[in-house]
Amino acid sequence: MAYAVEVKNIVKKFPSVTAVDDVSFNVDEGEIFGLLGPNGAGKTTLNRMLTCLIKPTSGQANIRGLDVVKYPVRVRRNIGVVSQAMTSDLDLTAWENLDIYGKYFDIPKTRRHETIKYLLETVGLANRAQELVATYSGGMRRRLEIARGLIHKPYILFLDEPTTGLDPQSRRVIWDLLNKIRKETKLTIFITTHYMDEADFLCDRIAIVDYGKIVVLDSPSNLKRSIGGFDIIEMLLSNYTPEVEASLKAMQFVKNITKKDEYTRVYVTDAAKAMPVIIEDIKKMHGSIDYLAIQKQSLEDVFIHYTGKTIREAEAQKTNFILGAGAPRQFPGGRL
């Protein structure tokens, strides 16, 4: 079976850090595949190797059977790339941005203009085509850059943190746009993100990346099932003592207890039956519940289960590295 992306034991080392550490995976054609992890986990470094921007230290990566080191020019013809930083020219119109980019790929004028018209309609910018990009919102610029990445009709679209910095409404517009494009064109889409809800909504499969390694890889639903599928009772307690915690842990239906910010999260087998018992027990221990809600498990819970920390805690552990924006982040131990 031919894969859209095939990665075998790939490693990327910098002078004082291993950014990607013996990573292997495959991406099927037509799949939306996501790399999920904190900033500095090695996602962007891996993305840069797959898009021929940097060479691996060792290992191999193929795009539609083409080795990214041996055939970088041919690989670039097969891929579209939308970087985390917005790079569309503010002093040009949307049409001019796409037209110039199309010329890079030697697309004949007639076909190029037909494609530009189609793409601007697809991303909802046809009525703003002749306006300067400087007048666009962040969400509009991101849509334009997705259109630009599709100008040469690639087989795979790589997106690095596609909705970072966008408001919730703009993020949802981008998600719907990507699903629409995949449905209409059968395009393979490769996404790096640190947003749990984005990965859950968009991706057919997700690889959770931490410290440069893939910790676990599966579909969002299978990942959530893999950690037990428990209900979560989330509480804000004004008097959460070690005695209260010990009493909760002793209950047969309580499988785990974690803290998320100031909230206590109790993982139980049946929230409907467990909740009144827990409430009564906390009252007996002279505790006070200021907030209570029942939730289903999320990818955040999957991340905590496999890495032992929240994604925000993982980001806080990493400090800026000299290589700059989008480069790996250094942390104790020298691996990333």
PyMOL commands that set and color helices and strands:
alter all, ss='L'
color gray80, all
select helices_A, chain A and resi 43-50+72-78+94-104+109-122+126-128+133-135+138-149+168-185+196-202+220-226+242-249+271-284+299-307+311-316
alter helices_A, ss='H'
color red, helices_A
select strands_A, chain A and resi 5-14+17-27+32-36+58-63+66-67+79-82+156-160+188-193+205-210+213-218+231-237+254-260+263-268+289-296
alter strands_A, ss='S'
color yellow, strands_A
deselect
rebuild
show_as cartoon
